[in-house]
Amino acid sequence: MAEILDRQIDHDLVRPTPRSETTTLRAGKRVGETALHRVVVVGGGAAGLELVTRLGDRLGRRSRASVTLIDSARTHLWKPLLHSVAAGSIDSGEYEVNYLAQAHWHGFRYHFGEMIGLDRERKEVRLAATVDEEGRQITPLRSVGYDTLVMAIGSVTNDFGTRGVAKYAVPLETPAQAERFNRRLVNACLRAQTQPGPVRPGQLHVAIVGAGATGTELAAELYRTTREVVAYGLDRIDPERDIRIVLIEAAKRILPGLPQRISKATQRLLDQIGVEVRTGAKVKEVTAQGLTLADGSFIASELVVWAAGVKAPDVLGRLDGLETNRINQLVVEPTLQTTRDPAIFAIGDCAACPRPGSSAPVPPRAQAAHQEASHMAHQIERRLRGQTLRPYAYRDFGSLVSLGRWSTVGNLMGFLSGRSIFVAGLFARVMYLSLRIMHERAIGGTPRAVLSLLARALAHRAGPPVKLH
Ligand SMILES: Cc1cc2nc3c(=O)[nH]c(=O)nc-3n(C[C@H](O)[C@H](O)[C@H](O)COP(=O)(O)OP(=O)(O)OC[C@H]3O[C@@H](n4cnc5c(N)ncnc54)[C@H](O)[C@@H]3O)c2cc1C
């Protein structure tokens, strides 16, 4: 591994000569030049990893272009799985994709590092140096040259400047954060089991701020997994008395972005399970003991998850004059090209892509990331052939909310009728799973996706249904 990283660093240190955007591109090569066209994708998430895998297979392997992925992480975990990692229902290791291996199998290069800047004149992305746990440098500060650049660095949690969130609440943006929350939860149960006195009020309470799909799904899943952890011999904890899951939402109803019918059905299910829901409740401050709401009331809770909205990473606001909106997203044309630089594209959560007939841009969702990755792959091939780029049009297939073993509810768009159809139960569950399977197929092919599915089903039968460490 060290050898592969070293080779990549040498390659990066060679600064590419600046080239003009108007140079004609043909079959991946510039007229009069032998150098391959360099496609660089920053961010290997739901959108970026699908894109580089496809480009690597179609262009990289056939030496039609050089395809490179830059990511600040070494592995990819599909983000919609994070709430299950936080709840302890799944082990992230079983679902992670290693970037070096993926690059090796699919004909692209991988550079480990965080993008910290951009030089549009020189056509270079700047990467921060990386260091290990002992403070030793892994990769130096460096620049990677591009001819076509695709930004796909996703989104981060938006705490809207609320006091105490950064210190006391856990966001769910990365596998490390989801695992950290799960460890806090299991530790809290172990502590309660062995401490001399009784369980304190708030000690085993979880407050989830934000009742969008992430917060709602986490609440339902946590209700089950906390009881399962306790069932493994933690007999000093009484789940009915000591454990409390509270879902807090500033809007008038949960799932405010989804149709009212889904919101009502989900609220009914949460009521049945025993998850407490507080709507119309704005959080003013988070402390080690709990949350203070705008109306002055206090919710005791030593475990707080913040899932109340997203924004694009701050670095996008410092990218050599590229246009951003109020939540830092790169503003793009319908072709997915950034408004101020046609050689730079943006896809996924970090892009503000116009949606015909709507004042809001394409929503930050996995299905949009999947569609944009697929459209982008075609755009790059067209660009290499010197053809006109095509506009991207988002197709909303509906939204599904999984409440773990209790149910899955949502709406699917009927394309013939153009109307939204309410779905629930097993059919909805299968549709919910199909989005993840589509992603796994896009990055590993059908045989690997099926094999992983079977392997995980077997592994789940062999161990406890919840993570206990
Ligand atoms: C807990 C949770 C549950 C969700 N559930 C659903 C769901 O059920 N359905 C749905 O449609 N959507 C869901 N979403 C939203 C969905 O996951 C996102 O819309 C989707 O992942 C966006 O894909 P992306 O490629 O734009 O970004 P991401 O998947 O976030 O990938 C971004 C990548 O960029 C890398 N990166 C970030 N900054 C840098 C940098 N400076 N330099 C280099 N690399 C960088 C990151 O390491 C990451 O690999 C959920 C999101 C969360 C957090």
The ligand as a MOL file (V3000), in Angstrom:
LIG
                    3D

  0  0  0     0  0            999 V3000
M  V30 BEGIN CTAB
M  V30 COUNTS 53 58 0 0 0
M  V30 BEGIN ATOM
M  V30 1 C -27.9050 9.5310 7.6470 0
M  V30 2 C -28.3470 9.8260 6.2350 0
M  V30 3 C -29.4030 9.1170 5.6770 0
M  V30 4 C -29.8180 9.3720 4.3650 0
M  V30 5 N -30.8550 8.6520 3.8460 0
M  V30 6 C -31.2480 8.8680 2.5780 0
M  V30 7 C -32.2950 8.0900 1.9880 0
M  V30 8 O -32.8800 7.2210 2.6430 0
M  V30 9 N -32.6510 8.3490 0.6920 0
M  V30 10 C -32.0120 9.3190 -0.0520 0
M  V30 11 O -32.3630 9.5120 -1.2210 0
M  V30 12 N -31.0210 10.0550 0.4760 0
M  V30 13 C -30.6180 9.8540 1.7620 0
M  V30 14 N -29.6040 10.6130 2.2910 0
M  V30 15 C -28.9560 11.6210 1.4370 0
M  V30 16 C -27.9230 10.9390 0.5260 0
M  V30 17 O -27.0970 10.1140 1.2970 0
M  V30 18 C -27.1030 11.9880 -0.1840 0
M  V30 19 O -27.9880 12.7600 -0.9770 0
M  V30 20 C -26.0370 11.3820 -1.0840 0
M  V30 21 O -25.1340 10.5920 -0.3350 0
M  V30 22 C -25.2690 12.4930 -1.7940 0
M  V30 23 O -24.2320 11.9360 -2.5370 0
M  V30 24 P -22.9200 12.7940 -2.8560 0
M  V30 25 O -22.0660 11.9270 -3.7190 0
M  V30 26 O -23.3020 14.1240 -3.3240 0
M  V30 27 O -22.2010 13.0050 -1.4560 0
M  V30 28 P -21.6670 11.9520 -0.4060 0
M  V30 29 O -22.2760 10.6320 -0.6000 0
M  V30 30 O -21.7920 12.6310 0.9020 0
M  V30 31 O -20.0970 11.8480 -0.7550 0
M  V30 32 C -19.2310 12.9300 -0.6140 0
M  V30 33 C -17.7940 12.4150 -0.6590 0
M  V30 34 O -16.9060 13.5150 -0.7300 0
M  V30 35 C -15.8220 13.3320 0.1550 0
M  V30 36 N -15.3550 14.6640 0.5300 0
M  V30 37 C -16.0070 15.6070 1.2390 0
M  V30 38 N -15.2800 16.7270 1.3290 0
M  V30 39 C -14.1260 16.4940 0.6610 0
M  V30 40 C -12.9710 17.2760 0.3820 0
M  V30 41 N -12.8390 18.5560 0.7980 0
M  V30 42 N -11.9590 16.7210 -0.3240 0
M  V30 43 C -12.0460 15.4280 -0.7750 0
M  V30 44 N -13.1300 14.6560 -0.5350 0
M  V30 45 C -14.1540 15.1790 0.1520 0
M  V30 46 C -16.4200 12.5320 1.3020 0
M  V30 47 O -15.4080 11.8060 2.0080 0
M  V30 48 C -17.3980 11.6210 0.5690 0
M  V30 49 O -16.7790 10.4170 0.1850 0
M  V30 50 C -29.1750 10.3780 3.6000 0
M  V30 51 C -28.1110 11.0990 4.1600 0
M  V30 52 C -27.7020 10.8340 5.4600 0
M  V30 53 C -26.5640 11.6280 6.0520 0
M  V30 END ATOM
M  V30 BEGIN BOND
M  V30 1 1 1 2
M  V30 2 1 2 3
M  V30 3 2 2 52
M  V30 4 2 3 4
M  V30 5 1 4 5
M  V30 6 1 4 50
M  V30 7 2 5 6
M  V30 8 1 6 7
M  V30 9 1 6 13
M  V30 10 2 7 8
M  V30 11 1 7 9
M  V30 12 1 9 10
M  V30 13 2 10 11
M  V30 14 1 10 12
M  V30 15 2 12 13
M  V30 16 1 13 14
M  V30 17 1 14 15
M  V30 18 1 14 50
M  V30 19 1 15 16
M  V30 20 1 16 17
M  V30 21 1 16 18
M  V30 22 1 18 19
M  V30 23 1 18 20
M  V30 24 1 20 21
M  V30 25 1 20 22
M  V30 26 1 22 23
M  V30 27 1 23 24
M  V30 28 2 24 25
M  V30 29 1 24 26
M  V30 30 1 24 27
M  V30 31 1 27 28
M  V30 32 2 28 29
M  V30 33 1 28 30
M  V30 34 1 28 31
M  V30 35 1 31 32
M  V30 36 1 32 33
M  V30 37 1 33 34
M  V30 38 1 33 48
M  V30 39 1 34 35
M  V30 40 1 35 36
M  V30 41 1 35 46
M  V30 42 1 36 37
M  V30 43 1 36 45
M  V30 44 2 37 38
M  V30 45 1 38 39
M  V30 46 1 39 40
M  V30 47 2 39 45
M  V30 48 1 40 41
M  V30 49 2 40 42
M  V30 50 1 42 43
M  V30 51 2 43 44
M  V30 52 1 44 45
M  V30 53 1 46 47
M  V30 54 1 46 48
M  V30 55 1 48 49
M  V30 56 2 50 51
M  V30 57 1 51 52
M  V30 58 1 52 53
M  V30 END BOND
M  V30 END CTAB
M  END
